[in-house]
Amino acid sequence: MPLYPVKTFETYAFVLSQSATGLPSGWEVRWSNSKNLPYFFNASAKESKWEPPAGSDAEELRKYIAQNFSPQTPAGKIRAAHLLVKHRESRRPSSWKEEKITRSKEEARDILKVYEERIKNGEVGLGELATTESDCNSAKKRGDLGFFGKGEMQKEFEEATFALKPGEVSGIVETQSGLHLIERLD
């Protein structure tokens, strides 16, 4: 089936059947040029969201996005999102959510274990969870840290991220900033 791109302000949309995209009827994938990310739009409901709508076929959707939307990745760089839970021993034990973080490292680890399980079970995506639960300011961007290369992040974070394949989520990673779950995006 041919694709017919529809140019709109700041986005490109490709309207296809559910079998081609993996999305429920009425939904389409669009690309945000400002965020360099796909999002999902329902024209009749005038609704857009960053997470796939209920009833989506995750595998078909992943294939469709991979085949039709490929942002340019700068040479030698990768893109990742993370969910950070700080503790009182973190380098800066404060966040946009809490002025003074008093939880122990073990309490932070227990919190992340619950988040990790929810992500693994498919209950929620890391990006969606990061918007409300991450102690990093990147929460406003679904935990997205943008593109970075080697030597730009803390060593433990960098090693864990570069070891992931796109789409994979790490286990708990400890850095001076706190404890992280990391999703490699590109």
N, C-alpha and C positions, 0 to 999 in steps of 0.2 A: 504494500500500500504506500503510495507516495506521501511525503510530508509537505504540507503547505504552511510555510512560516507566516505568521501574522505579526507584523511589527507594531508595537505599541510603545508608548513613552517608557523608556528605561527597561523594557522587557521584550522577550520573544516568546511567543506561545506556539505550540504545535498541538493541534486539535485532532485527536484520533479516537478510535473506539476503545472500550475498556480492555478488550483482549490484547490490543497493541501496547497499551500503556500500563495496565494493571490497576488503573484507577476506577472507582465506581462511576456510573453514568453521571454526566454533567460536570465532572472534574477534568481539569487539564493541568499539565505541567507548564510552568512559566519559569523563565530565567531572570533573576534580578541582576542587572548589570552593576548596580551600586554595591551589592553585597557579594556578587560573584557566586551566587547560590541558587539552586532550584527552589521554587515554592509551588504551592498548589492552589488553583483558583476555580471557583464555581461561579460562572457568569450569572446563572439564573438566581442564585441565592446572594450574589454579590459578596461572597465570602472568600477570603484568602487565608492561608495558614502555611507555616513552615514545615509542619509534620504532615505526613500523608494522611488523608481522611480515613475514617473507619471504613472497613470493607475493601481496602486496597490489597492487591496481591503483591507483597513485598518483593518477591523474586522477579516478577515480570516488570515491576516498576524500576527496580535497580538496573535491570538489563536495558530498559528503555532509556533511562537517564544516561547510562554509560555510553550508549550508542548515539544519542542525539544531543547531548549537552556535555561538551568537554572544554572547560575553561583552560586557558593557557597557564601552565605551571612554570614559574621561573626556573631556569637551569640550576640544579643542585639544591633546590628548596622543596620542602614539603609543607603541607597545611594540616593543622590539627585543632581540635577543640578539647577542652578539658573541664572537669568539675573539680574544684579545689575545696577541700575542707581544712581550715587552719585549726591550730591548737595553741595552747599558751606558750609552747616552746618554738613556735614558728618565728621566722625572721621578723615579721611585722604582725603581731597578734591582734590585728584589727581588720575590719572589712567594711564594705558598703552596707552590710547588714547589721554589724555589731561594732560598736566603738572599741570595746575591749573583749577579746576572746579569752575565756577562762577554761574551756574544756581541755581535758588531758589528751595526749596523743592516742591513747587507747580508745577514748570516747570518740575521737575523730575517726579512727579506724573502724569502729563499730558502725558509725553512721554511714561511712563509705561502703561497707559490706552490704548494708541494706540497699543502697543505691545500685551497687554492682549487680545484685540479684535481680532487682526490678528491670534493669537494662537487659540482662541476659535472658530473662523470661519474656522479653518483648513487650512488657507492660508500658514502658516509656523509653524514649530515646535520650541519649546523653545530652543533646542540645536542649531539649525541652526541660529536662531536670535541672540543667545548669542555670537556666534563666531565673529560677527561684531559690536554688540551693547552694550555688557556688559562692565561695567567699572572694572570688576574683572579680574585678570590674568587667572582665570579658563576659560575665553573665548577661550583660545587656545585648551581646551578640551571640547568644546561645553557646557561650564558651569558646567561640572561634578566635583563635590567636593569629589568624592569617598565615602567610607564608614565612618560613624561616629556614635557615641553613645551619650547618654544623657550626658550633661555637657561639651560637646566639642565645641559647637557653642553658639552664642549669644542667650539668652533666647527666644526672640521673634521668631527668625529664627527656633530654635529647636522645639518650641511648634507648630508652623505652619507646619513644615515638618513632625513631628511625627503624626499630625492629618490627614495627607493625606494618601490615599491608593496608592499603586504603580500605576503609570500612570496618576495620578491626578496632576493638576496644581493649585497652590494657587491663591488667589487674591493678591493684593499688600500688602506686609509685610514691616513694617518699623523697622529698627534697627539703631544702632549708625553708621553703615557703609553706610547706604543709604536706598533706596527702592528696594525691590526685587520682582520678580516672581519666584516661586519655583516649580520644578517638582520632585515628588518623583519617583525615578527609581526602587528601590528595598525596 
